[in-house]
């Protein structure tokens, strides 16, 4: 088992976090992790219609921005939201992102564009 590289709490940059949150797929992935449990990458992406390689790219953007942590155990990768670290660094940002993610999901289920 090994943890994949991620920024330390003090190295998480606001601009990188905002960039990572600027994509609807990444918001949906982040919302799937809102329960703070560790998830297999495939389980967290369930119901999100993007190719596996695209999903991997989105996970990397989220990890590089400091939003998630990832560990590899054999051929499996597990991810978890870094809620505590993000709330220390940028209080309130994660809660706003998760609320936006819920709006994106609701709009997708209703067949409309989020506002």
N, C-alpha and C positions, 0 to 999 in steps of 0.2 A: 504494500500500500504506500502510495506517495501522494503528496499534495502538489498540485500544479501551481506555478508561480502566480502571485497576486500582490498588489501593492500593500505595504504596511498602512495602518490607519492614518498616520501622519502624511503619507504620500498620496492618499486619495485626493484627486483634483476635481474641483467643482465642474470645470469645463468638460472633463472626460465623463463624469457622471451624467451631465446633461446631454452630451452626445449619445451616450448609451441609451438614455431614456427617450431619445427623439424618434425611435422606430416603434411602430405598433406591434410588430412581432416580438420585439424585446420586452415591451410592456406586458404583453400577454404571458411571456415566459416568466417574467418577474412576478406577476400576479399568481401564477401557478405555484410559486415558491413561498407565498405569503404566510403559510402555516409554520414557517421556520424549521420544518423538518428537513432531513436530508432526503433527496430524491434521486433516483436514477435519471440520467439525461433523457432517456426515451420516455419515461413516465411523465416527466414534467412537460414535455413537448406534445403529449397526446392531445389530439384535437386541433392542433395547429398545422395547417396545410402548407408546409414548406418542405423542401428536399432535405435529406439528412445532412448534407454538407453545408447547406445554408443555415440549418439549426446550429451546427458546430461553430460556424462563424459568429452567430449571434451570441452563443455562450462565451466565446472568447472575448468578444467586445464587452460583455457584462463583467467577465472576470478581470480583464485588463483595467476596467474602470473602477474595480473594487466593490462592485455590487454583489457579487457572488463569490463563494469559494468552491473549489473543485478538487476532488481527490480521485485517483485512479487506483482501482483494485483489480489486478489482472486486466481483462479486456473491458471492464465496466468502469464507467465514470459516474460519480455521484456529486451532486451540486447542492448548495445550501445558500440561502440568503444571508448576507452579512449585516443583519438588522442592527445589532448593537454597535458595530463599528461605524456604520453610516449615521446612526443617531448621535454618536459622539462627535463625529466630524461635521455633519450638516443636519442639525435637528429639524425634523418636519419634512425634509425633502422626500424621504422614502414613503411616508404616509401619503403625501400628495401624489407621488408616482403610482402607488398602489390604487389610489382612488381613480386616477386617470386610466389605469389598466382595466379596472372594473368597468369603466365607461366604454372603453374600446370593445371589451368582450360583450357587453350588453348590446352595443350597436351592431356588432357582427351577428349576434344571435337574432336580432330583429331585422337584419338585412338592410341596415342603413349605415350611413357614415357617421362617425362620432363627431360631436360638436366641440 
